[in-house]
Amino acid sequence: MEQRTARLTLLIDPHKKALFEQLCAEEDVTPSQKVRQFIRDYIEQKTGEDWQKPAD
């Protein structure tokens, strides 16, 4: 399980925020869950799927 101890603050257009929240609700996920998924996917795309494994 990931530790959730860091906060990321961003500014977004209110219309985009409302639409994003609506779309997340349709998928039954919170906006925070979706953002964490986007970040994980981006990291894996850039560094590979084993990015969480400790370095030997």
N, CA, C, O and CB atoms as a CASP TS submission, in Angstrom:
PFRMAT TS
TARGET T0000
AUTHOR 0000-0000-0000
METHOD Language model
MODEL 1
PARENT N/A
ATOM      1  N   MET     1       0.841  -1.189   0.000  1.00  0.00           N
ATOM      2  CA  MET     1       0.000   0.000   0.000  1.00  0.00           C
ATOM      3  C   MET     1       0.882   1.248   0.000  1.00  0.00           C
ATOM      4  O   MET     1       1.876   1.324   0.723  1.00  0.00           O
ATOM      5  CB  MET     1      -0.955   0.001   1.223  1.00  0.00           C
ATOM      6  N   GLU     2       0.513   2.186  -0.794  1.00  0.00           N
ATOM      7  CA  GLU     2       1.284   3.424  -0.881  1.00  0.00           C
ATOM      8  C   GLU     2       1.057   4.287   0.355  1.00  0.00           C
ATOM      9  O   GLU     2      -0.042   4.321   0.909  1.00  0.00           O
ATOM     10  CB  GLU     2       0.909   4.204  -2.149  1.00  0.00           C
ATOM     11  N   GLN     3       2.104   4.978   0.776  1.00  0.00           N
ATOM     12  CA  GLN     3       1.943   5.980   1.823  1.00  0.00           C
ATOM     13  C   GLN     3       1.402   7.240   1.183  1.00  0.00           C
ATOM     14  O   GLN     3       1.857   7.642   0.112  1.00  0.00           O
ATOM     15  CB  GLN     3       3.287   6.258   2.567  1.00  0.00           C
ATOM     16  N   ARG     4       0.440   7.863   1.826  1.00  0.00           N
ATOM     17  CA  ARG     4      -0.132   9.102   1.293  1.00  0.00           C
ATOM     18  C   ARG     4       0.179  10.221   2.265  1.00  0.00           C
ATOM     19  O   ARG     4      -0.674  10.652   3.041  1.00  0.00           O
ATOM     20  CB  ARG     4      -1.674   8.973   1.063  1.00  0.00           C
ATOM     21  N   THR     5       1.419  10.684   2.208  1.00  0.00           N
ATOM     22  CA  THR     5       1.853  11.705   3.155  1.00  0.00           C
ATOM     23  C   THR     5       2.211  13.021   2.497  1.00  0.00           C
ATOM     24  O   THR     5       2.489  13.997   3.194  1.00  0.00           O
ATOM     25  CB  THR     5       3.023  11.210   3.930  1.00  0.00           C
ATOM     26  N   ALA     6       2.213  13.076   1.194  1.00  0.00           N
ATOM     27  CA  ALA     6       2.569  14.305   0.485  1.00  0.00           C
ATOM     28  C   ALA     6       1.318  14.881  -0.176  1.00  0.00           C
ATOM     29  O   ALA     6       0.421  14.147  -0.590  1.00  0.00           O
ATOM     30  CB  ALA     6       3.682  14.038  -0.575  1.00  0.00           C
ATOM     31  N   ARG     7       1.282  16.176  -0.264  1.00  0.00           N
ATOM     32  CA  ARG     7       0.140  16.859  -0.859  1.00  0.00           C
ATOM     33  C   ARG     7       0.587  17.556  -2.138  1.00  0.00           C
ATOM     34  O   ARG     7       1.669  18.141  -2.200  1.00  0.00           O
ATOM     35  CB  ARG     7      -0.482  17.876   0.135  1.00  0.00           C
ATOM     36  N   LEU     8      -0.255  17.482  -3.143  1.00  0.00           N
ATOM     37  CA  LEU     8      -0.015  18.150  -4.424  1.00  0.00           C
ATOM     38  C   LEU     8      -1.168  19.127  -4.629  1.00  0.00           C
ATOM     39  O   LEU     8      -2.331  18.727  -4.663  1.00  0.00           O
ATOM     40  CB  LEU     8       0.094  17.112  -5.625  1.00  0.00           C
ATOM     41  N   THR     9      -0.843  20.392  -4.765  1.00  0.00           N
ATOM     42  CA  THR     9      -1.860  21.415  -4.972  1.00  0.00           C
ATOM     43  C   THR     9      -1.730  21.944  -6.387  1.00  0.00           C
ATOM     44  O   THR     9      -0.630  22.246  -6.848  1.00  0.00           O
ATOM     45  CB  THR     9      -1.728  22.564  -3.934  1.00  0.00           C
ATOM     46  N   LEU    10      -2.857  22.055  -7.073  1.00  0.00           N
ATOM     47  CA  LEU    10      -2.816  22.592  -8.423  1.00  0.00           C
ATOM     48  C   LEU    10      -4.027  23.486  -8.652  1.00  0.00           C
ATOM     49  O   LEU    10      -5.053  23.370  -7.982  1.00  0.00           O
ATOM     50  CB  LEU    10      -2.770  21.456  -9.466  1.00  0.00           C
ATOM     51  N   LEU    11      -3.871  24.371  -9.611  1.00  0.00           N
ATOM     52  CA  LEU    11      -4.963  25.254  -9.996  1.00  0.00           C
ATOM     53  C   LEU    11      -5.548  24.744 -11.302  1.00  0.00           C
ATOM     54  O   LEU    11      -4.816  24.354 -12.212  1.00  0.00           O
ATOM     55  CB  LEU    11      -4.479  26.732 -10.134  1.00  0.00           C
ATOM     56  N   ILE    12      -6.871  24.750 -11.389  1.00  0.00           N
ATOM     57  CA  ILE    12      -7.546  24.237 -12.577  1.00  0.00           C
ATOM     58  C   ILE    12      -8.779  25.096 -12.838  1.00  0.00           C
ATOM     59  O   ILE    12      -9.395  25.625 -11.913  1.00  0.00           O
ATOM     60  CB  ILE    12      -7.935  22.731 -12.404  1.00  0.00           C
ATOM     61  N   ASP    13      -9.116  25.219 -14.082  1.00  0.00           N
ATOM     62  CA  ASP    13     -10.306  25.953 -14.480  1.00  0.00           C
ATOM     63  C   ASP    13     -11.542  25.334 -13.798  1.00  0.00           C
ATOM     64  O   ASP    13     -11.686  24.111 -13.806  1.00  0.00           O
ATOM     65  CB  ASP    13     -10.462  25.945 -16.033  1.00  0.00           C
ATOM     66  N   PRO    14     -12.414  26.131 -13.222  1.00  0.00           N
ATOM     67  CA  PRO    14     -13.588  25.595 -12.512  1.00  0.00           C
ATOM     68  C   PRO    14     -14.479  24.698 -13.382  1.00  0.00           C
ATOM     69  O   PRO    14     -15.031  23.715 -12.887  1.00  0.00           O
ATOM     70  CB  PRO    14     -14.416  26.739 -11.973  1.00  0.00           C
ATOM     71  N   HIS    15     -14.621  25.020 -14.652  1.00  0.00           N
ATOM     72  CA  HIS    15     -15.430  24.184 -15.539  1.00  0.00           C
ATOM     73  C   HIS    15     -14.789  22.808 -15.727  1.00  0.00           C
ATOM     74  O   HIS    15     -15.479  21.788 -15.694  1.00  0.00           O
ATOM     75  CB  HIS    15     -15.616  24.873 -16.903  1.00  0.00           C
ATOM     76  N   LYS    16     -13.470  22.782 -15.923  1.00  0.00           N
ATOM     77  CA  LYS    16     -12.767  21.508 -16.070  1.00  0.00           C
ATOM     78  C   LYS    16     -12.856  20.696 -14.783  1.00  0.00           C
ATOM     79  O   LYS    16     -13.024  19.477 -14.830  1.00  0.00           O
ATOM     80  CB  LYS    16     -11.294  21.742 -16.450  1.00  0.00           C
ATOM     81  N   LYS    17     -12.746  21.355 -13.648  1.00  0.00           N
ATOM     82  CA  LYS    17     -12.833  20.665 -12.361  1.00  0.00           C
ATOM     83  C   LYS    17     -14.200  20.010 -12.197  1.00  0.00           C
ATOM     84  O   LYS    17     -14.290  18.846 -11.806  1.00  0.00           O
ATOM     85  CB  LYS    17     -12.570  21.645 -11.201  1.00  0.00           C
ATOM     86  N   ALA    18     -15.257  20.750 -12.495  1.00  0.00           N
ATOM     87  CA  ALA    18     -16.610  20.210 -12.361  1.00  0.00           C
ATOM     88  C   ALA    18     -16.817  19.023 -13.294  1.00  0.00           C
ATOM     89  O   ALA    18     -17.395  18.014 -12.892  1.00  0.00           O
ATOM     90  CB  ALA    18     -17.653  21.296 -12.650  1.00  0.00           C
ATOM     91  N   LEU    19     -16.355  19.133 -14.527  1.00  0.00           N
ATOM     92  CA  LEU    19     -16.488  18.043 -15.485  1.00  0.00           C
ATOM     93  C   LEU    19     -15.669  16.828 -15.051  1.00  0.00           C
ATOM     94  O   LEU    19     -16.135  15.693 -15.155  1.00  0.00           O
ATOM     95  CB  LEU    19     -16.053  18.505 -16.879  1.00  0.00           C
ATOM     96  N   PHE    20     -14.458  17.064 -14.568  1.00  0.00           N
ATOM     97  CA  PHE    20     -13.602  15.983 -14.071  1.00  0.00           C
ATOM     98  C   PHE    20     -14.280  15.262 -12.908  1.00  0.00           C
ATOM     99  O   PHE    20     -14.298  14.032 -12.866  1.00  0.00           O
ATOM    100  CB  PHE    20     -12.227  16.535 -13.631  1.00  0.00           C
ATOM    101  N   GLU    21     -14.832  16.017 -11.971  1.00  0.00           N
ATOM    102  CA  GLU    21     -15.523  15.413 -10.831  1.00  0.00           C
ATOM    103  C   GLU    21     -16.729  14.593 -11.287  1.00  0.00           C
ATOM    104  O   GLU    21     -16.989  13.520 -10.744  1.00  0.00           O
ATOM    105  CB  GLU    21     -15.969  16.498  -9.841  1.00  0.00           C
ATOM    106  N   GLN    22     -17.460  15.086 -12.273  1.00  0.00           N
ATOM    107  CA  GLN    22     -18.614  14.366 -12.806  1.00  0.00           C
ATOM    108  C   GLN    22     -18.178  13.048 -13.449  1.00  0.00           C
ATOM    109  O   GLN    22     -18.783  12.002 -13.215  1.00  0.00           O
ATOM    110  CB  GLN    22     -19.366  15.239 -13.830  1.00  0.00           C
ATOM    111  N   LEU    23     -17.135  13.112 -14.252  1.00  0.00           N
ATOM    112  CA  LEU    23     -16.638  11.908 -14.915  1.00  0.00           C
ATOM    113  C   LEU    23     -16.108  10.890 -13.905  1.00  0.00           C
ATOM    114  O   LEU    23     -16.317   9.688 -14.070  1.00  0.00           O
ATOM    115  CB  LEU    23     -15.540  12.272 -15.915  1.00  0.00           C
ATOM    116  N   CYS    24     -15.437  11.355 -12.880  1.00  0.00           N
ATOM    117  CA  CYS    24     -14.947  10.453 -11.834  1.00  0.00           C
ATOM    118  C   CYS    24     -16.119   9.777 -11.133  1.00  0.00           C
ATOM    119  O   CYS    24     -16.079   8.575 -10.867  1.00  0.00           O
ATOM    120  CB  CYS    24     -14.080  11.221 -10.810  1.00  0.00           C
ATOM    121  N   ALA    25     -17.161  10.545 -10.835  1.00  0.00           N
ATOM    122  CA  ALA    25     -18.339   9.986 -10.177  1.00  0.00           C
ATOM    123  C   ALA    25     -18.976   8.898 -11.043  1.00  0.00           C
ATOM    124  O   ALA    25     -19.443   7.882 -10.527  1.00  0.00           O
ATOM    125  CB  ALA    25     -19.363  11.096  -9.874  1.00  0.00           C
ATOM    126  N   GLU    26     -18.994   9.111 -12.345  1.00  0.00           N
ATOM    127  CA  GLU    26     -19.543   8.105 -13.251  1.00  0.00           C
ATOM    128  C   GLU    26     -18.741   6.812 -13.213  1.00  0.00           C
ATOM    129  O   GLU    26     -19.291   5.737 -13.453  1.00  0.00           O
ATOM    130  CB  GLU    26     -19.583   8.643 -14.670  1.00  0.00           C
ATOM    131  N   GLU    27     -17.440   6.903 -12.913  1.00  0.00           N
ATOM    132  CA  GLU    27     -16.582   5.717 -12.794  1.00  0.00           C
ATOM    133  C   GLU    27     -16.525   5.199 -11.353  1.00  0.00           C
ATOM    134  O   GLU    27     -15.849   4.210 -11.070  1.00  0.00           O
ATOM    135  CB  GLU    27     -15.166   6.039 -13.287  1.00  0.00           C
ATOM    136  N   ASP    28     -17.242   5.879 -10.444  1.00  0.00           N
ATOM    137  CA  ASP    28     -17.255   5.516  -9.025  1.00  0.00           C
ATOM    138  C   ASP    28     -15.858   5.548  -8.408  1.00  0.00           C
ATOM    139  O   ASP    28     -15.489   4.675  -7.623  1.00  0.00           O
ATOM    140  CB  ASP    28     -17.861   4.133  -8.847  1.00  0.00           C
ATOM    141  N   VAL    29     -15.093   6.570  -8.779  1.00  0.00           N
ATOM    142  CA  VAL    29     -13.792   6.826  -8.164  1.00  0.00           C
ATOM    143  C   VAL    29     -13.755   8.286  -7.725  1.00  0.00           C
ATOM    144  O   VAL    29     -14.466   9.129  -8.273  1.00  0.00           O
ATOM    145  CB  VAL    29     -12.616   6.501  -9.154  1.00  0.00           C
ATOM    146  N   THR    30     -12.926   8.571  -6.741  1.00  0.00           N
ATOM    147  CA  THR    30     -12.765   9.958  -6.324  1.00  0.00           C
ATOM    148  C   THR    30     -11.779  10.646  -7.258  1.00  0.00           C
ATOM    149  O   THR    30     -10.960   9.982  -7.892  1.00  0.00           O
ATOM    150  CB  THR    30     -12.286  10.047  -4.851  1.00  0.00           C
ATOM    151  N   PRO    31     -11.851  11.971  -7.348  1.00  0.00           N
ATOM    152  CA  PRO    31     -10.852  12.681  -8.139  1.00  0.00           C
ATOM    153  C   PRO    31      -9.421  12.378  -7.672  1.00  0.00           C
ATOM    154  O   PRO    31      -8.515  12.259  -8.497  1.00  0.00           O
ATOM    155  CB  PRO    31     -11.111  14.179  -8.074  1.00  0.00           C
ATOM    156  N   SER    32      -9.219  12.257  -6.378  1.00  0.00           N
ATOM    157  CA  SER    32      -7.881  11.934  -5.871  1.00  0.00           C
ATOM    158  C   SER    32      -7.406  10.572  -6.363  1.00  0.00           C
ATOM    159  O   SER    32      -6.246  10.420  -6.747  1.00  0.00           O
ATOM    160  CB  SER    32      -7.873  11.963  -4.345  1.00  0.00           C
ATOM    161  N   GLN    33      -8.292   9.588  -6.352  1.00  0.00           N
ATOM    162  CA  GLN    33      -7.913   8.266  -6.854  1.00  0.00           C
ATOM    163  C   GLN    33      -7.516   8.336  -8.320  1.00  0.00           C
ATOM    164  O   GLN    33      -6.545   7.705  -8.738  1.00  0.00           O
ATOM    165  CB  GLN    33      -9.062   7.269  -6.667  1.00  0.00           C
ATOM    166  N   LYS    34      -8.263   9.099  -9.093  1.00  0.00           N
ATOM    167  CA  LYS    34      -7.991   9.207 -10.522  1.00  0.00           C
ATOM    168  C   LYS    34      -6.665   9.915 -10.775  1.00  0.00           C
ATOM    169  O   LYS    34      -5.898   9.501 -11.645  1.00  0.00           O
ATOM    170  CB  LYS    34      -9.127   9.949 -11.226  1.00  0.00           C
ATOM    171  N   VAL    35      -6.391  10.973 -10.027  1.00  0.00           N
ATOM    172  CA  VAL    35      -5.119  11.689 -10.190  1.00  0.00           C
ATOM    173  C   VAL    35      -3.952  10.773  -9.817  1.00  0.00           C
ATOM    174  O   VAL    35      -2.939  10.750 -10.516  1.00  0.00           O
ATOM    175  CB  VAL    35      -5.096  12.978  -9.319  1.00  0.00           C
ATOM    176  N   ARG    36      -4.087  10.017  -8.718  1.00  0.00           N
ATOM    177  CA  ARG    36      -3.028   9.072  -8.349  1.00  0.00           C
ATOM    178  C   ARG    36      -2.814   8.048  -9.452  1.00  0.00           C
ATOM    179  O   ARG    36      -1.676   7.679  -9.740  1.00  0.00           O
ATOM    180  CB  ARG    36      -3.369   8.363  -7.028  1.00  0.00           C
ATOM    181  N   GLN    37      -3.911   7.577 -10.083  1.00  0.00           N
ATOM    182  CA  GLN    37      -3.791   6.637 -11.196  1.00  0.00           C
ATOM    183  C   GLN    37      -3.064   7.281 -12.373  1.00  0.00           C
ATOM    184  O   GLN    37      -2.189   6.658 -12.975  1.00  0.00           O
ATOM    185  CB  GLN    37      -5.179   6.145 -11.635  1.00  0.00           C
ATOM    186  N   PHE    38      -3.419   8.526 -12.708  1.00  0.00           N
ATOM    187  CA  PHE    38      -2.730   9.229 -13.791  1.00  0.00           C
ATOM    188  C   PHE    38      -1.234   9.328 -13.511  1.00  0.00           C
ATOM    189  O   PHE    38      -0.417   9.121 -14.408  1.00  0.00           O
ATOM    190  CB  PHE    38      -3.324  10.631 -13.985  1.00  0.00           C
ATOM    191  N   ILE    39      -0.876   9.641 -12.275  1.00  0.00           N
ATOM    192  CA  ILE    39       0.537   9.791 -11.914  1.00  0.00           C
ATOM    193  C   ILE    39       1.258   8.456 -12.008  1.00  0.00           C
ATOM    194  O   ILE    39       2.356   8.386 -12.560  1.00  0.00           O
ATOM    195  CB  ILE    39       0.677  10.368 -10.496  1.00  0.00           C
ATOM    196  N   ARG    40       0.652   7.386 -11.473  1.00  0.00           N
ATOM    197  CA  ARG    40       1.270   6.055 -11.571  1.00  0.00           C
ATOM    198  C   ARG    40       1.475   5.658 -13.030  1.00  0.00           C
ATOM    199  O   ARG    40       2.543   5.171 -13.403  1.00  0.00           O
ATOM    200  CB  ARG    40       0.399   4.999 -10.853  1.00  0.00           C
ATOM    201  N   ASP    41       0.439   5.870 -13.860  1.00  0.00           N
ATOM    202  CA  ASP    41       0.547   5.513 -15.280  1.00  0.00           C
ATOM    203  C   ASP    41       1.653   6.304 -15.966  1.00  0.00           C
ATOM    204  O   ASP    41       2.399   5.749 -16.772  1.00  0.00           O
ATOM    205  CB  ASP    41      -0.787   5.755 -15.995  1.00  0.00           C
ATOM    206  N   TYR    42       1.767   7.579 -15.660  1.00  0.00           N
ATOM    207  CA  TYR    42       2.801   8.419 -16.270  1.00  0.00           C
ATOM    208  C   TYR    42       4.194   7.952 -15.851  1.00  0.00           C
ATOM    209  O   TYR    42       5.097   7.855 -16.682  1.00  0.00           O
ATOM    210  CB  TYR    42       2.596   9.898 -15.880  1.00  0.00           C
ATOM    211  N   ILE    43       4.366   7.663 -14.560  1.00  0.00           N
ATOM    212  CA  ILE    43       5.666   7.188 -14.075  1.00  0.00           C
ATOM    213  C   ILE    43       6.034   5.872 -14.756  1.00  0.00           C
ATOM    214  O   ILE    43       7.170   5.693 -15.194  1.00  0.00           O
ATOM    215  CB  ILE    43       5.644   7.011 -12.535  1.00  0.00           C
ATOM    216  N   GLU    44       5.068   4.948 -14.845  1.00  0.00           N
ATOM    217  CA  GLU    44       5.348   3.668 -15.506  1.00  0.00           C
ATOM    218  C   GLU    44       5.681   3.865 -16.978  1.00  0.00           C
ATOM    219  O   GLU    44       6.561   3.190 -17.513  1.00  0.00           O
ATOM    220  CB  GLU    44       4.154   2.723 -15.367  1.00  0.00           C
ATOM    221  N   GLN    45       4.984   4.783 -17.633  1.00  0.00           N
ATOM    222  CA  GLN    45       5.259   5.055 -19.039  1.00  0.00           C
ATOM    223  C   GLN    45       6.685   5.566 -19.219  1.00  0.00           C
ATOM    224  O   GLN    45       7.353   5.206 -20.189  1.00  0.00           O
ATOM    225  CB  GLN    45       4.253   6.074 -19.597  1.00  0.00           C
ATOM    226  N   LYS    46       7.152   6.390 -18.306  1.00  0.00           N
ATOM    227  CA  LYS    46       8.474   7.002 -18.432  1.00  0.00           C
ATOM    228  C   LYS    46       9.605   6.129 -17.903  1.00  0.00           C
ATOM    229  O   LYS    46      10.720   6.186 -18.422  1.00  0.00           O
ATOM    230  CB  LYS    46       8.488   8.312 -17.714  1.00  0.00           C
ATOM    231  N   THR    47       9.335   5.317 -16.871  1.00  0.00           N
ATOM    232  CA  THR    47      10.418   4.588 -16.207  1.00  0.00           C
ATOM    233  C   THR    47      10.269   3.079 -16.218  1.00  0.00           C
ATOM    234  O   THR    47      11.211   2.373 -15.856  1.00  0.00           O
ATOM    235  CB  THR    47      10.525   5.040 -14.810  1.00  0.00           C
ATOM    236  N   GLY    48       9.126   2.566 -16.618  1.00  0.00           N
ATOM    237  CA  GLY    48       8.913   1.120 -16.627  1.00  0.00           C
ATOM    238  C   GLY    48       8.043   0.680 -15.467  1.00  0.00           C
ATOM    239  O   GLY    48       7.869   1.400 -14.484  1.00  0.00           O
ATOM    240  N   GLU    49       7.498  -0.523 -15.606  1.00  0.00           N
ATOM    241  CA  GLU    49       6.544  -1.025 -14.627  1.00  0.00           C
ATOM    242  C   GLU    49       7.168  -1.345 -13.279  1.00  0.00           C
ATOM    243  O   GLU    49       6.454  -1.396 -12.278  1.00  0.00           O
ATOM    244  CB  GLU    49       5.878  -2.242 -15.160  1.00  0.00           C
ATOM    245  N   ASP    50       8.470  -1.561 -13.222  1.00  0.00           N
ATOM    246  CA  ASP    50       9.107  -1.948 -11.963  1.00  0.00           C
ATOM    247  C   ASP    50       9.646  -0.746 -11.183  1.00  0.00           C
ATOM    248  O   ASP    50      10.576  -0.900 -10.392  1.00  0.00           O
ATOM    249  CB  ASP    50      10.236  -2.923 -12.237  1.00  0.00           C
ATOM    250  N   TRP    51       9.094   0.419 -11.386  1.00  0.00           N
ATOM    251  CA  TRP    51       9.593   1.646 -10.755  1.00  0.00           C
ATOM    252  C   TRP    51       9.511   1.604  -9.230  1.00  0.00           C
ATOM    253  O   TRP    51      10.252   2.328  -8.566  1.00  0.00           O
ATOM    254  CB  TRP    51       8.816   2.839 -11.268  1.00  0.00           C
ATOM    255  N   GLN    52       8.639   0.785  -8.659  1.00  0.00           N
ATOM    256  CA  GLN    52       8.498   0.722  -7.197  1.00  0.00           C
ATOM    257  C   GLN    52       9.448  -0.280  -6.553  1.00  0.00           C
ATOM    258  O   GLN    52       9.621  -0.270  -5.335  1.00  0.00           O
ATOM    259  CB  GLN    52       7.075   0.365  -6.832  1.00  0.00           C
ATOM    260  N   LYS    53      10.065  -1.145  -7.355  1.00  0.00           N
ATOM    261  CA  LYS    53      10.956  -2.149  -6.790  1.00  0.00           C
ATOM    262  C   LYS    53      12.218  -1.468  -6.278  1.00  0.00           C
ATOM    263  O   LYS    53      12.751  -0.572  -6.932  1.00  0.00           O
ATOM    264  CB  LYS    53      11.304  -3.238  -7.838  1.00  0.00           C
ATOM    265  N   PRO    54      12.698  -1.891  -5.106  1.00  0.00           N
ATOM    266  CA  PRO    54      13.940  -1.303  -4.587  1.00  0.00           C
ATOM    267  C   PRO    54      15.124  -1.635  -5.469  1.00  0.00           C
ATOM    268  O   PRO    54      15.215  -2.731  -6.023  1.00  0.00           O
ATOM    269  CB  PRO    54      14.207  -1.786  -3.168  1.00  0.00           C
ATOM    270  N   ALA    55      16.020  -0.690  -5.593  1.00  0.00           N
ATOM    271  CA  ALA    55      17.231  -0.899  -6.385  1.00  0.00           C
ATOM    272  C   ALA    55      18.158  -1.852  -5.661  1.00  0.00           C
ATOM    273  O   ALA    55      18.300  -1.781  -4.440  1.00  0.00           O
ATOM    274  CB  ALA    55      17.947   0.437  -6.667  1.00  0.00           C
ATOM    275  N   ASP    56      18.796  -2.751  -6.414  1.00  0.00           N
ATOM    276  CA  ASP    56      19.735  -3.714  -5.806  1.00  0.00           C
ATOM    277  C   ASP    56      21.082  -3.085  -5.573  1.00  0.00           C
ATOM    278  O   ASP    56      21.992  -3.744  -5.070  1.00  0.00           O
ATOM    279  CB  ASP    56      19.894  -4.952  -6.685  1.00  0.00           C
TER
END
